[in-house]
Amino acid sequence: SAQIADLQQKLLDADNGGRAKQRWDNIATILEAKCGLKYLLRELVSSKVQESKLESSLQQSKASCADMQKMLMEERNHVTEMEAGFQNQLLVQEQQHQEKV
């Protein structure tokens, strides 16, 4: 009985999907067309709102990425400067050691 109920539910779901398409294909009156148009406009507005939210999120992510890249370059430059300083110190210490020897 559980399997039968599950199959019946699947049939109802499949039928509802077909009905929605059939409804759009069988619009016969101005009232139906007006209702359909209202639905489509609501969906359009909803999509535009979602698009603008996603666009804003994308812009924030791009700005964050640019900031991170800038920080990474600054850190790389800092590390390069530190390496150069350490190399100079090492060279000075080697020279001092050679002088002592």
Buried (B, 14 or more C-beta within 10 A) or exposed (E): EEEEEEEEEEEEEEEEEEEEEEEEEEBEEEEEEEEEEEEEEEEEEEEEEEEEEEEEEEEEEEEEEEEEEEEEEEEEEEEEEEEEEEEEEEEEEEEEEEEEE
